[in-house]
């Protein structure tokens, strides 16, 4: 199970996500929809551990992984479009 508890993501004074909580169950199919610049990618980056929340916490299987390095989270993010890194 992946949980976000009251997460906020801000860049400077600009809040991209404010006080979002959600729970995703193992094996469930979930869809994240919203208009351009609504915070979808920011939310996914918080879940994957690529960004840290300004406040709130990220939980995976009952453990707080908010401060854990991305490689220890057992969560990944797959981009919609192919990205070629040098």
N, CA, C and O atoms as a Maestro MAE file, in Angstrom:
{
 s_m_m2io_version
 :::
 2.0.0
}

f_m_ct {
 s_m_title
 :::
 protein
 m_atom[344] {
  # First column is atom index #
  i_m_mmod_type
  r_m_x_coord
  r_m_y_coord
  r_m_z_coord
  i_m_residue_number
  s_m_chain_name
  s_m_pdb_residue_name
  s_m_pdb_atom_name
  i_m_atomic_number
  :::
  1 25 0.845 -1.169 0.000 1 A "UNK " " N  " 7
  2 3 0.000 0.000 0.000 1 A "UNK " " CA " 6
  3 2 0.897 1.241 0.000 1 A "UNK " " C  " 6
  4 15 1.899 1.293 0.713 1 A "UNK " " O  " 8
  5 25 0.535 2.210 -0.784 2 A "UNK " " N  " 7
  6 3 1.245 3.486 -0.859 2 A "UNK " " CA " 6
  7 2 0.308 4.572 -0.353 2 A "UNK " " C  " 6
  8 15 -0.824 4.696 -0.820 2 A "UNK " " O  " 8
  9 25 0.784 5.350 0.599 3 A "UNK " " N  " 7
  10 3 -0.036 6.418 1.178 3 A "UNK " " CA " 6
  11 2 0.687 7.754 1.113 3 A "UNK " " C  " 6
  12 15 1.892 7.835 1.351 3 A "UNK " " O  " 8
  13 25 -0.046 8.775 0.794 4 A "UNK " " N  " 7
  14 3 0.419 10.148 0.949 4 A "UNK " " CA " 6
  15 2 -0.420 10.747 2.062 4 A "UNK " " C  " 6
  16 15 -1.648 10.670 2.034 4 A "UNK " " O  " 8
  17 25 0.239 11.339 3.031 5 A "UNK " " N  " 7
  18 3 -0.472 11.932 4.166 5 A "UNK " " CA " 6
  19 2 -0.197 13.434 4.228 5 A "UNK " " C  " 6
  20 15 0.881 13.872 4.630 5 A "UNK " " O  " 8
  21 25 -1.181 14.188 3.828 6 A "UNK " " N  " 7
  22 3 -1.130 15.655 3.919 6 A "UNK " " CA " 6
  23 2 0.131 16.244 3.284 6 A "UNK " " C  " 6
  24 15 0.779 17.111 3.871 6 A "UNK " " O  " 8
  25 25 0.476 15.772 2.085 7 A "UNK " " N  " 7
  26 3 1.691 16.266 1.430 7 A "UNK " " CA " 6
  27 2 1.454 17.602 0.740 7 A "UNK " " C  " 6
  28 15 0.396 17.862 0.166 7 A "UNK " " O  " 8
  29 25 2.470 18.426 0.821 8 A "UNK " " N  " 7
  30 3 2.506 19.710 0.129 8 A "UNK " " CA " 6
  31 2 3.830 19.783 -0.604 8 A "UNK " " C  " 6
  32 15 4.875 19.444 -0.048 8 A "UNK " " O  " 8
  33 25 3.786 20.225 -1.847 9 A "UNK " " N  " 7
  34 3 4.993 20.411 -2.656 9 A "UNK " " CA " 6
  35 2 5.020 21.859 -3.091 9 A "UNK " " C  " 6
  36 15 4.083 22.345 -3.724 9 A "UNK " " O  " 8
  37 25 6.095 22.547 -2.750 10 A "UNK " " N  " 7
  38 3 6.221 23.961 -3.105 10 A "UNK " " CA " 6
  39 2 7.574 24.212 -3.745 10 A "UNK " " C  " 6
  40 15 8.576 23.594 -3.385 10 A "UNK " " O  " 8
  41 25 7.584 25.120 -4.688 11 A "UNK " " N  " 7
  42 3 8.824 25.622 -5.273 11 A "UNK " " CA " 6
  43 2 8.824 27.119 -4.995 11 A "UNK " " C  " 6
  44 15 8.068 27.879 -5.601 11 A "UNK " " O  " 8
  45 25 9.675 27.522 -4.078 12 A "UNK " " N  " 7
  46 3 9.638 28.902 -3.612 12 A "UNK " " CA " 6
  47 2 8.317 29.152 -2.906 12 A "UNK " " C  " 6
  48 15 7.910 28.370 -2.047 12 A "UNK " " O  " 8
  49 25 7.657 30.226 -3.260 13 A "UNK " " N  " 7
  50 3 6.359 30.554 -2.659 13 A "UNK " " CA " 6
  51 2 5.200 29.888 -3.401 13 A "UNK " " C  " 6
  52 15 4.058 29.942 -2.944 13 A "UNK " " O  " 8
  53 25 5.487 29.263 -4.541 14 A "UNK " " N  " 7
  54 3 4.453 28.641 -5.385 14 A "UNK " " CA " 6
  55 2 4.159 27.210 -4.913 14 A "UNK " " C  " 6
  56 15 5.040 26.352 -4.970 14 A "UNK " " O  " 8
  57 25 2.942 26.946 -4.452 15 A "UNK " " N  " 7
  58 3 2.542 25.595 -4.063 15 A "UNK " " CA " 6
  59 2 2.021 24.848 -5.284 15 A "UNK " " C  " 6
  60 15 1.067 25.287 -5.927 15 A "UNK " " O  " 8
  61 25 2.646 23.724 -5.599 16 A "UNK " " N  " 7
  62 3 2.189 22.889 -6.709 16 A "UNK " " CA " 6
  63 2 1.116 21.918 -6.229 16 A "UNK " " C  " 6
  64 15 0.173 21.605 -6.955 16 A "UNK " " O  " 8
  65 25 1.276 21.449 -4.999 17 A "UNK " " N  " 7
  66 3 0.332 20.514 -4.381 17 A "UNK " " CA " 6
  67 2 0.128 20.988 -2.950 17 A "UNK " " C  " 6
  68 15 1.092 21.341 -2.270 17 A "UNK " " O  " 8
  69 25 -1.115 20.999 -2.489 18 A "UNK " " N  " 7
  70 3 -1.383 21.460 -1.132 18 A "UNK " " CA " 6
  71 2 -2.232 20.451 -0.373 18 A "UNK " " C  " 6
  72 15 -3.368 20.169 -0.756 18 A "UNK " " O  " 8
  73 25 -1.672 19.908 0.707 19 A "UNK " " N  " 7
  74 3 -2.391 19.070 1.675 19 A "UNK " " CA " 6
  75 2 -3.153 17.916 1.011 19 A "UNK " " C  " 6
  76 15 -4.356 17.759 1.221 19 A "UNK " " O  " 8
  77 25 -2.448 17.115 0.211 20 A "UNK " " N  " 7
  78 3 -3.066 15.981 -0.483 20 A "UNK " " CA " 6
  79 2 -2.837 14.707 0.318 20 A "UNK " " C  " 6
  80 15 -1.719 14.428 0.751 20 A "UNK " " O  " 8
  81 25 -3.900 13.941 0.511 21 A "UNK " " N  " 7
  82 3 -3.821 12.625 1.141 21 A "UNK " " CA " 6
  83 2 -4.509 11.623 0.234 21 A "UNK " " C  " 6
  84 15 -5.582 11.891 -0.308 21 A "UNK " " O  " 8
  85 25 -3.878 10.457 0.071 22 A "UNK " " N  " 7
  86 3 -4.504 9.388 -0.703 22 A "UNK " " CA " 6
  87 2 -3.872 8.067 -0.331 22 A "UNK " " C  " 6
  88 15 -2.758 8.025 0.191 22 A "UNK " " O  " 8
  89 25 -4.592 6.980 -0.601 23 A "UNK " " N  " 7
  90 3 -4.114 5.629 -0.346 23 A "UNK " " CA " 6
  91 2 -4.313 4.799 -1.596 23 A "UNK " " C  " 6
  92 15 -5.408 4.762 -2.157 23 A "UNK " " O  " 8
  93 25 -3.246 4.127 -2.037 24 A "UNK " " N  " 7
  94 3 -3.300 3.238 -3.195 24 A "UNK " " CA " 6
  95 2 -3.032 1.821 -2.708 24 A "UNK " " C  " 6
  96 15 -1.975 1.545 -2.141 24 A "UNK " " O  " 8
  97 25 -3.986 0.926 -2.929 25 A "UNK " " N  " 7
  98 3 -3.873 -0.456 -2.476 25 A "UNK " " CA " 6
  99 2 -3.048 -1.287 -3.453 25 A "UNK " " C  " 6
  100 15 -3.024 -1.000 -4.650 25 A "UNK " " O  " 8
  101 25 -2.368 -2.322 -2.939 26 A "UNK " " N  " 7
  102 3 -1.641 -3.265 -3.791 26 A "UNK " " CA " 6
  103 2 -2.587 -3.864 -4.823 26 A "UNK " " C  " 6
  104 15 -3.708 -4.248 -4.489 26 A "UNK " " O  " 8
  105 25 -2.146 -3.945 -6.060 27 A "UNK " " N  " 7
  106 3 -2.925 -4.584 -7.115 27 A "UNK " " CA " 6
  107 2 -4.053 -3.746 -7.673 27 A "UNK " " C  " 6
  108 15 -4.758 -4.187 -8.581 27 A "UNK " " O  " 8
  109 25 -4.238 -2.551 -7.154 28 A "UNK " " N  " 7
  110 3 -5.331 -1.717 -7.654 28 A "UNK " " CA " 6
  111 2 -4.878 -0.950 -8.892 28 A "UNK " " C  " 6
  112 15 -3.689 -0.701 -9.085 28 A "UNK " " O  " 8
  113 25 -5.829 -0.589 -9.710 29 A "UNK " " N  " 7
  114 3 -5.574 0.227 -10.892 29 A "UNK " " CA " 6
  115 2 -6.065 1.629 -10.580 29 A "UNK " " C  " 6
  116 15 -7.235 1.828 -10.253 29 A "UNK " " O  " 8
  117 25 -5.167 2.598 -10.682 30 A "UNK " " N  " 7
  118 3 -5.499 3.978 -10.321 30 A "UNK " " CA " 6
  119 2 -5.177 4.898 -11.478 30 A "UNK " " C  " 6
  120 15 -4.217 4.669 -12.213 30 A "UNK " " O  " 8
  121 25 -5.968 5.929 -11.641 31 A "UNK " " N  " 7
  122 3 -5.774 6.898 -12.713 31 A "UNK " " CA " 6
  123 2 -5.684 8.282 -12.086 31 A "UNK " " C  " 6
  124 15 -6.483 8.642 -11.221 31 A "UNK " " O  " 8
  125 25 -4.704 9.045 -12.534 32 A "UNK " " N  " 7
  126 3 -4.520 10.410 -12.060 32 A "UNK " " CA " 6
  127 2 -4.772 11.336 -13.240 32 A "UNK " " C  " 6
  128 15 -3.969 11.404 -14.171 32 A "UNK " " O  " 8
  129 25 -5.890 12.044 -13.195 33 A "UNK " " N  " 7
  130 3 -6.288 12.924 -14.295 33 A "UNK " " CA " 6
  131 2 -6.339 14.373 -13.827 33 A "UNK " " C  " 6
  132 15 -6.669 14.660 -12.676 33 A "UNK " " O  " 8
  133 25 -6.008 15.267 -14.732 34 A "UNK " " N  " 7
  134 3 -6.105 16.686 -14.425 34 A "UNK " " CA " 6
  135 2 -5.589 17.503 -15.582 34 A "UNK " " C  " 6
  136 15 -4.878 16.985 -16.443 34 A "UNK " " O  " 8
  137 25 -5.937 18.775 -15.615 35 A "UNK " " N  " 7
  138 3 -5.464 19.640 -16.703 35 A "UNK " " CA " 6
  139 2 -3.956 19.880 -16.603 35 A "UNK " " C  " 6
  140 15 -3.325 19.553 -15.598 35 A "UNK " " O  " 8
  141 25 -3.407 20.446 -17.647 36 A "UNK " " N  " 7
  142 3 -1.997 20.807 -17.672 36 A "UNK " " CA " 6
  143 2 -1.662 21.686 -16.469 36 A "UNK " " C  " 6
  144 15 -2.418 22.591 -16.116 36 A "UNK " " O  " 8
  145 25 -0.532 21.410 -15.855 37 A "UNK " " N  " 7
  146 3 -0.014 22.155 -14.697 37 A "UNK " " CA " 6
  147 2 -0.881 22.033 -13.443 37 A "UNK " " C  " 6
  148 15 -0.877 22.924 -12.594 37 A "UNK " " O  " 8
  149 25 -1.623 20.929 -13.327 38 A "UNK " " N  " 7
  150 3 -2.450 20.739 -12.136 38 A "UNK " " CA " 6
  151 2 -1.711 20.011 -11.013 38 A "UNK " " C  " 6
  152 15 -2.245 19.877 -9.912 38 A "UNK " " O  " 8
  153 25 -0.471 19.531 -11.283 39 A "UNK " " N  " 7
  154 3 0.315 18.885 -10.238 39 A "UNK " " CA " 6
  155 2 0.421 17.378 -10.367 39 A "UNK " " C  " 6
  156 15 0.914 16.725 -9.447 39 A "UNK " " O  " 8
  157 25 -0.024 16.800 -11.478 40 A "UNK " " N  " 7
  158 3 0.018 15.340 -11.657 40 A "UNK " " CA " 6
  159 2 1.444 14.804 -11.582 40 A "UNK " " C  " 6
  160 15 1.720 13.861 -10.840 40 A "UNK " " O  " 8
  161 25 2.339 15.399 -12.345 41 A "UNK " " N  " 7
  162 3 3.728 14.934 -12.353 41 A "UNK " " CA " 6
  163 2 4.385 15.192 -11.008 41 A "UNK " " C  " 6
  164 15 5.153 14.355 -10.531 41 A "UNK " " O  " 8
  165 25 4.108 16.311 -10.397 42 A "UNK " " N  " 7
  166 3 4.663 16.601 -9.068 42 A "UNK " " CA " 6
  167 2 4.212 15.556 -8.057 42 A "UNK " " C  " 6
  168 15 5.006 15.114 -7.227 42 A "UNK " " O  " 8
  169 25 2.956 15.162 -8.121 43 A "UNK " " N  " 7
  170 3 2.433 14.142 -7.220 43 A "UNK " " CA " 6
  171 2 3.114 12.799 -7.463 43 A "UNK " " C  " 6
  172 15 3.472 12.106 -6.511 43 A "UNK " " O  " 8
  173 25 3.296 12.427 -8.729 44 A "UNK " " N  " 7
  174 3 3.978 11.174 -9.064 44 A "UNK " " CA " 6
  175 2 5.434 11.205 -8.587 44 A "UNK " " C  " 6
  176 15 5.942 10.197 -8.094 44 A "UNK " " O  " 8
  177 25 6.093 12.327 -8.726 45 A "UNK " " N  " 7
  178 3 7.487 12.450 -8.282 45 A "UNK " " CA " 6
  179 2 7.590 12.323 -6.759 45 A "UNK " " C  " 6
  180 15 8.572 11.781 -6.253 45 A "UNK " " O  " 8
  181 25 6.599 12.811 -6.033 46 A "UNK " " N  " 7
  182 3 6.572 12.627 -4.580 46 A "UNK " " CA " 6
  183 2 6.409 11.157 -4.229 46 A "UNK " " C  " 6
  184 15 7.092 10.649 -3.340 46 A "UNK " " O  " 8
  185 25 5.504 10.472 -4.926 47 A "UNK " " N  " 7
  186 3 5.273 9.053 -4.661 47 A "UNK " " CA " 6
  187 2 6.520 8.219 -4.935 47 A "UNK " " C  " 6
  188 15 6.836 7.297 -4.182 47 A "UNK " " O  " 8
  189 25 7.223 8.545 -6.011 48 A "UNK " " N  " 7
  190 3 8.405 7.774 -6.409 48 A "UNK " " CA " 6
  191 2 9.645 8.139 -5.596 48 A "UNK " " C  " 6
  192 15 10.643 7.420 -5.643 48 A "UNK " " O  " 8
  193 25 9.596 9.230 -4.862 49 A "UNK " " N  " 7
  194 3 10.747 9.641 -4.074 49 A "UNK " " CA " 6
  195 2 11.729 10.508 -4.830 49 A "UNK " " C  " 6
  196 15 12.832 10.758 -4.344 49 A "UNK " " O  " 8
  197 25 11.352 10.972 -6.011 50 A "UNK " " N  " 7
  198 3 12.230 11.837 -6.792 50 A "UNK " " CA " 6
  199 2 12.239 13.260 -6.255 50 A "UNK " " C  " 6
  200 15 13.196 14.002 -6.473 50 A "UNK " " O  " 8
  201 25 11.186 13.641 -5.558 51 A "UNK " " N  " 7
  202 3 11.092 14.938 -4.886 51 A "UNK " " CA " 6
  203 2 10.656 14.699 -3.445 51 A "UNK " " C  " 6
  204 15 9.994 13.705 -3.145 51 A "UNK " " O  " 8
  205 25 11.025 15.605 -2.569 52 A "UNK " " N  " 7
  206 3 10.603 15.526 -1.170 52 A "UNK " " CA " 6
  207 2 9.466 16.510 -0.932 52 A "UNK " " C  " 6
  208 15 9.483 17.615 -1.474 52 A "UNK " " O  " 8
  209 25 8.483 16.127 -0.131 53 A "UNK " " N  " 7
  210 3 7.406 17.070 0.169 53 A "UNK " " CA " 6
  211 2 7.895 18.179 1.099 53 A "UNK " " C  " 6
  212 15 8.776 17.958 1.930 53 A "UNK " " O  " 8
  213 25 7.319 19.368 0.953 54 A "UNK " " N  " 7
  214 3 7.621 20.468 1.869 54 A "UNK " " CA " 6
  215 2 7.045 20.160 3.247 54 A "UNK " " C  " 6
  216 15 7.603 20.558 4.269 54 A "UNK " " O  " 8
  217 25 5.916 19.444 3.260 55 A "UNK " " N  " 7
  218 3 5.313 18.974 4.506 55 A "UNK " " CA " 6
  219 2 4.532 17.706 4.196 55 A "UNK " " C  " 6
  220 15 4.261 17.400 3.035 55 A "UNK " " O  " 8
  221 25 4.176 16.981 5.232 56 A "UNK " " N  " 7
  222 3 3.465 15.723 5.061 56 A "UNK " " CA " 6
  223 2 4.434 14.561 4.941 56 A "UNK " " C  " 6
  224 15 5.643 14.731 5.101 56 A "UNK " " O  " 8
  225 25 3.892 13.366 4.655 57 A "UNK " " N  " 7
  226 3 4.734 12.176 4.609 57 A "UNK " " CA " 6
  227 2 4.249 11.189 3.560 57 A "UNK " " C  " 6
  228 15 3.092 11.205 3.139 57 A "UNK " " O  " 8
  229 25 5.184 10.322 3.152 58 A "UNK " " N  " 7
  230 3 4.923 9.266 2.178 58 A "UNK " " CA " 6
  231 2 5.168 7.939 2.885 58 A "UNK " " C  " 6
  232 15 6.219 7.733 3.491 58 A "UNK " " O  " 8
  233 25 4.183 7.035 2.802 59 A "UNK " " N  " 7
  234 3 4.263 5.735 3.473 59 A "UNK " " CA " 6
  235 2 4.161 4.620 2.444 59 A "UNK " " C  " 6
  236 15 3.363 4.701 1.510 59 A "UNK " " O  " 8
  237 25 4.975 3.571 2.617 60 A "UNK " " N  " 7
  238 3 4.929 2.400 1.747 60 A "UNK " " CA " 6
  239 2 4.911 1.161 2.621 60 A "UNK " " C  " 6
  240 15 5.832 0.932 3.406 60 A "UNK " " O  " 8
  241 25 3.868 0.366 2.485 61 A "UNK " " N  " 7
  242 3 3.680 -0.846 3.292 61 A "UNK " " CA " 6
  243 2 3.801 -0.572 4.790 61 A "UNK " " C  " 6
  244 15 4.429 -1.337 5.521 61 A "UNK " " O  " 8
  245 25 3.197 0.520 5.235 62 A "UNK " " N  " 7
  246 3 3.156 0.840 6.655 62 A "UNK " " CA " 6
  247 2 4.409 1.482 7.212 62 A "UNK " " C  " 6
  248 15 4.510 1.687 8.422 62 A "UNK " " O  " 8
  249 25 5.380 1.810 6.346 63 A "UNK " " N  " 7
  250 3 6.620 2.433 6.806 63 A "UNK " " CA " 6
  251 2 6.743 3.834 6.216 63 A "UNK " " C  " 6
  252 15 6.467 4.054 5.037 63 A "UNK " " O  " 8
  253 25 7.158 4.766 7.048 64 A "UNK " " N  " 7
  254 3 7.385 6.137 6.584 64 A "UNK " " CA " 6
  255 2 8.676 6.159 5.772 64 A "UNK " " C  " 6
  256 15 9.761 5.946 6.313 64 A "UNK " " O  " 8
  257 25 8.555 6.419 4.470 65 A "UNK " " N  " 7
  258 3 9.718 6.437 3.578 65 A "UNK " " CA " 6
  259 2 10.038 7.856 3.104 65 A "UNK " " C  " 6
  260 15 10.778 8.038 2.137 65 A "UNK " " O  " 8
  261 25 9.489 8.840 3.772 66 A "UNK " " N  " 7
  262 3 9.646 10.229 3.336 66 A "UNK " " CA " 6
  263 2 11.110 10.616 3.167 66 A "UNK " " C  " 6
  264 15 11.452 11.280 2.188 66 A "UNK " " O  " 8
  265 25 11.972 10.225 4.079 67 A "UNK " " N  " 7
  266 3 13.378 10.605 4.004 67 A "UNK " " CA " 6
  267 2 14.282 9.561 3.379 67 A "UNK " " C  " 6
  268 15 15.492 9.768 3.282 67 A "UNK " " O  " 8
  269 25 13.711 8.434 2.952 68 A "UNK " " N  " 7
  270 3 14.530 7.362 2.382 68 A "UNK " " CA " 6
  271 2 15.026 7.702 0.987 68 A "UNK " " C  " 6
  272 15 14.320 8.348 0.213 68 A "UNK " " O  " 8
  273 25 16.247 7.267 0.663 69 A "UNK " " N  " 7
  274 3 16.730 7.440 -0.709 69 A "UNK " " CA " 6
  275 2 15.833 6.695 -1.692 69 A "UNK " " C  " 6
  276 15 15.245 5.669 -1.350 69 A "UNK " " O  " 8
  277 25 15.732 7.207 -2.895 70 A "UNK " " N  " 7
  278 3 14.828 6.655 -3.904 70 A "UNK " " CA " 6
  279 2 15.112 5.180 -4.185 70 A "UNK " " C  " 6
  280 15 14.175 4.415 -4.411 70 A "UNK " " O  " 8
  281 25 16.372 4.764 -4.177 71 A "UNK " " N  " 7
  282 3 16.709 3.384 -4.509 71 A "UNK " " CA " 6
  283 2 16.291 2.382 -3.436 71 A "UNK " " C  " 6
  284 15 16.333 1.177 -3.682 71 A "UNK " " O  " 8
  285 25 15.889 2.844 -2.259 72 A "UNK " " N  " 7
  286 3 15.461 1.946 -1.189 72 A "UNK " " CA " 6
  287 2 13.944 1.886 -1.030 72 A "UNK " " C  " 6
  288 15 13.459 1.248 -0.095 72 A "UNK " " O  " 8
  289 25 13.192 2.519 -1.900 73 A "UNK " " N  " 7
  290 3 11.741 2.627 -1.734 73 A "UNK " " CA " 6
  291 2 10.936 1.518 -2.388 73 A "UNK " " C  " 6
  292 15 9.787 1.311 -1.999 73 A "UNK " " O  " 8
  293 25 11.470 0.804 -3.347 74 A "UNK " " N  " 7
  294 3 10.723 -0.207 -4.105 74 A "UNK " " CA " 6
  295 2 9.532 0.394 -4.839 74 A "UNK " " C  " 6
  296 15 8.497 -0.254 -4.998 74 A "UNK " " O  " 8
  297 25 9.684 1.617 -5.279 75 A "UNK " " N  " 7
  298 3 8.660 2.303 -6.063 75 A "UNK " " CA " 6
  299 2 9.367 2.906 -7.269 75 A "UNK " " C  " 6
  300 15 10.478 3.421 -7.143 75 A "UNK " " O  " 8
  301 25 8.735 2.847 -8.433 76 A "UNK " " N  " 7
  302 3 9.350 3.394 -9.644 76 A "UNK " " CA " 6
  303 2 8.340 4.252 -10.385 76 A "UNK " " C  " 6
  304 15 7.133 4.167 -10.161 76 A "UNK " " O  " 8
  305 25 8.868 5.076 -11.268 77 A "UNK " " N  " 7
  306 3 8.029 5.939 -12.100 77 A "UNK " " CA " 6
  307 2 8.427 5.707 -13.548 77 A "UNK " " C  " 6
  308 15 9.606 5.786 -13.893 77 A "UNK " " O  " 8
  309 25 7.448 5.422 -14.391 78 A "UNK " " N  " 7
  310 3 7.693 5.204 -15.815 78 A "UNK " " CA " 6
  311 2 7.095 6.383 -16.564 78 A "UNK " " C  " 6
  312 15 5.917 6.700 -16.399 78 A "UNK " " O  " 8
  313 25 7.907 7.028 -17.383 79 A "UNK " " N  " 7
  314 3 7.450 8.206 -18.111 79 A "UNK " " CA " 6
  315 2 6.591 7.809 -19.306 79 A "UNK " " C  " 6
  316 15 6.793 6.752 -19.904 79 A "UNK " " O  " 8
  317 25 5.648 8.650 -19.642 80 A "UNK " " N  " 7
  318 3 4.740 8.397 -20.758 80 A "UNK " " CA " 6
  319 2 5.490 8.421 -22.082 80 A "UNK " " C  " 6
  320 15 5.211 7.617 -22.972 80 A "UNK " " O  " 8
  321 25 6.429 9.331 -22.212 81 A "UNK " " N  " 7
  322 3 7.198 9.447 -23.443 81 A "UNK " " CA " 6
  323 2 8.616 8.957 -23.205 81 A "UNK " " C  " 6
  324 15 9.142 9.058 -22.097 81 A "UNK " " O  " 8
  325 25 9.229 8.425 -24.253 82 A "UNK " " N  " 7
  326 3 10.589 7.924 -24.178 82 A "UNK " " CA " 6
  327 2 11.551 9.056 -23.833 82 A "UNK " " C  " 6
  328 15 11.500 10.131 -24.431 82 A "UNK " " O  " 8
  329 25 12.417 8.808 -22.876 83 A "UNK " " N  " 7
  330 3 13.421 9.791 -22.484 83 A "UNK " " CA " 6
  331 2 14.785 9.155 -22.692 83 A "UNK " " C  " 6
  332 15 15.049 8.072 -22.169 83 A "UNK " " O  " 8
  333 25 15.639 9.802 -23.438 84 A "UNK " " N  " 7
  334 3 16.960 9.273 -23.740 84 A "UNK " " CA " 6
  335 2 18.010 10.081 -22.989 84 A "UNK " " C  " 6
  336 15 18.253 11.246 -23.303 84 A "UNK " " O  " 8
  337 25 18.627 9.453 -21.997 85 A "UNK " " N  " 7
  338 3 19.691 10.108 -21.247 85 A "UNK " " CA " 6
  339 2 21.025 9.788 -21.896 85 A "UNK " " C  " 6
  340 15 21.222 8.670 -22.372 85 A "UNK " " O  " 8
  341 25 21.943 10.739 -21.926 86 A "UNK " " N  " 7
  342 3 23.260 10.483 -22.538 86 A "UNK " " CA " 6
  343 2 24.076 9.486 -21.734 86 A "UNK " " C  " 6
  344 15 25.203 9.164 -22.111 86 A "UNK " " O  " 8
  :::
 }
 m_bond[343] {
  # First column is bond index #
  i_m_from
  i_m_to
  i_m_order
  :::
  1 1 2 1
  2 2 3 1
  3 3 4 2
  4 3 5 1
  5 5 6 1
  6 6 7 1
  7 7 8 2
  8 7 9 1
  9 9 10 1
  10 10 11 1
  11 11 12 2
  12 11 13 1
  13 13 14 1
  14 14 15 1
  15 15 16 2
  16 15 17 1
  17 17 18 1
  18 18 19 1
  19 19 20 2
  20 19 21 1
  21 21 22 1
  22 22 23 1
  23 23 24 2
  24 23 25 1
  25 25 26 1
  26 26 27 1
  27 27 28 2
  28 27 29 1
  29 29 30 1
  30 30 31 1
  31 31 32 2
  32 31 33 1
  33 33 34 1
  34 34 35 1
  35 35 36 2
  36 35 37 1
  37 37 38 1
  38 38 39 1
  39 39 40 2
  40 39 41 1
  41 41 42 1
  42 42 43 1
  43 43 44 2
  44 43 45 1
  45 45 46 1
  46 46 47 1
  47 47 48 2
  48 47 49 1
  49 49 50 1
  50 50 51 1
  51 51 52 2
  52 51 53 1
  53 53 54 1
  54 54 55 1
  55 55 56 2
  56 55 57 1
  57 57 58 1
  58 58 59 1
  59 59 60 2
  60 59 61 1
  61 61 62 1
  62 62 63 1
  63 63 64 2
  64 63 65 1
  65 65 66 1
  66 66 67 1
  67 67 68 2
  68 67 69 1
  69 69 70 1
  70 70 71 1
  71 71 72 2
  72 71 73 1
  73 73 74 1
  74 74 75 1
  75 75 76 2
  76 75 77 1
  77 77 78 1
  78 78 79 1
  79 79 80 2
  80 79 81 1
  81 81 82 1
  82 82 83 1
  83 83 84 2
  84 83 85 1
  85 85 86 1
  86 86 87 1
  87 87 88 2
  88 87 89 1
  89 89 90 1
  90 90 91 1
  91 91 92 2
  92 91 93 1
  93 93 94 1
  94 94 95 1
  95 95 96 2
  96 95 97 1
  97 97 98 1
  98 98 99 1
  99 99 100 2
  100 99 101 1
  101 101 102 1
  102 102 103 1
  103 103 104 2
  104 103 105 1
  105 105 106 1
  106 106 107 1
  107 107 108 2
  108 107 109 1
  109 109 110 1
  110 110 111 1
  111 111 112 2
  112 111 113 1
  113 113 114 1
  114 114 115 1
  115 115 116 2
  116 115 117 1
  117 117 118 1
  118 118 119 1
  119 119 120 2
  120 119 121 1
  121 121 122 1
  122 122 123 1
  123 123 124 2
  124 123 125 1
  125 125 126 1
  126 126 127 1
  127 127 128 2
  128 127 129 1
  129 129 130 1
  130 130 131 1
  131 131 132 2
  132 131 133 1
  133 133 134 1
  134 134 135 1
  135 135 136 2
  136 135 137 1
  137 137 138 1
  138 138 139 1
  139 139 140 2
  140 139 141 1
  141 141 142 1
  142 142 143 1
  143 143 144 2
  144 143 145 1
  145 145 146 1
  146 146 147 1
  147 147 148 2
  148 147 149 1
  149 149 150 1
  150 150 151 1
  151 151 152 2
  152 151 153 1
  153 153 154 1
  154 154 155 1
  155 155 156 2
  156 155 157 1
  157 157 158 1
  158 158 159 1
  159 159 160 2
  160 159 161 1
  161 161 162 1
  162 162 163 1
  163 163 164 2
  164 163 165 1
  165 165 166 1
  166 166 167 1
  167 167 168 2
  168 167 169 1
  169 169 170 1
  170 170 171 1
  171 171 172 2
  172 171 173 1
  173 173 174 1
  174 174 175 1
  175 175 176 2
  176 175 177 1
  177 177 178 1
  178 178 179 1
  179 179 180 2
  180 179 181 1
  181 181 182 1
  182 182 183 1
  183 183 184 2
  184 183 185 1
  185 185 186 1
  186 186 187 1
  187 187 188 2
  188 187 189 1
  189 189 190 1
  190 190 191 1
  191 191 192 2
  192 191 193 1
  193 193 194 1
  194 194 195 1
  195 195 196 2
  196 195 197 1
  197 197 198 1
  198 198 199 1
  199 199 200 2
  200 199 201 1
  201 201 202 1
  202 202 203 1
  203 203 204 2
  204 203 205 1
  205 205 206 1
  206 206 207 1
  207 207 208 2
  208 207 209 1
  209 209 210 1
  210 210 211 1
  211 211 212 2
  212 211 213 1
  213 213 214 1
  214 214 215 1
  215 215 216 2
  216 215 217 1
  217 217 218 1
  218 218 219 1
  219 219 220 2
  220 219 221 1
  221 221 222 1
  222 222 223 1
  223 223 224 2
  224 223 225 1
  225 225 226 1
  226 226 227 1
  227 227 228 2
  228 227 229 1
  229 229 230 1
  230 230 231 1
  231 231 232 2
  232 231 233 1
  233 233 234 1
  234 234 235 1
  235 235 236 2
  236 235 237 1
  237 237 238 1
  238 238 239 1
  239 239 240 2
  240 239 241 1
  241 241 242 1
  242 242 243 1
  243 243 244 2
  244 243 245 1
  245 245 246 1
  246 246 247 1
  247 247 248 2
  248 247 249 1
  249 249 250 1
  250 250 251 1
  251 251 252 2
  252 251 253 1
  253 253 254 1
  254 254 255 1
  255 255 256 2
  256 255 257 1
  257 257 258 1
  258 258 259 1
  259 259 260 2
  260 259 261 1
  261 261 262 1
  262 262 263 1
  263 263 264 2
  264 263 265 1
  265 265 266 1
  266 266 267 1
  267 267 268 2
  268 267 269 1
  269 269 270 1
  270 270 271 1
  271 271 272 2
  272 271 273 1
  273 273 274 1
  274 274 275 1
  275 275 276 2
  276 275 277 1
  277 277 278 1
  278 278 279 1
  279 279 280 2
  280 279 281 1
  281 281 282 1
  282 282 283 1
  283 283 284 2
  284 283 285 1
  285 285 286 1
  286 286 287 1
  287 287 288 2
  288 287 289 1
  289 289 290 1
  290 290 291 1
  291 291 292 2
  292 291 293 1
  293 293 294 1
  294 294 295 1
  295 295 296 2
  296 295 297 1
  297 297 298 1
  298 298 299 1
  299 299 300 2
  300 299 301 1
  301 301 302 1
  302 302 303 1
  303 303 304 2
  304 303 305 1
  305 305 306 1
  306 306 307 1
  307 307 308 2
  308 307 309 1
  309 309 310 1
  310 310 311 1
  311 311 312 2
  312 311 313 1
  313 313 314 1
  314 314 315 1
  315 315 316 2
  316 315 317 1
  317 317 318 1
  318 318 319 1
  319 319 320 2
  320 319 321 1
  321 321 322 1
  322 322 323 1
  323 323 324 2
  324 323 325 1
  325 325 326 1
  326 326 327 1
  327 327 328 2
  328 327 329 1
  329 329 330 1
  330 330 331 1
  331 331 332 2
  332 331 333 1
  333 333 334 1
  334 334 335 1
  335 335 336 2
  336 335 337 1
  337 337 338 1
  338 338 339 1
  339 339 340 2
  340 339 341 1
  341 341 342 1
  342 342 343 1
  343 343 344 2
  :::
 }
}
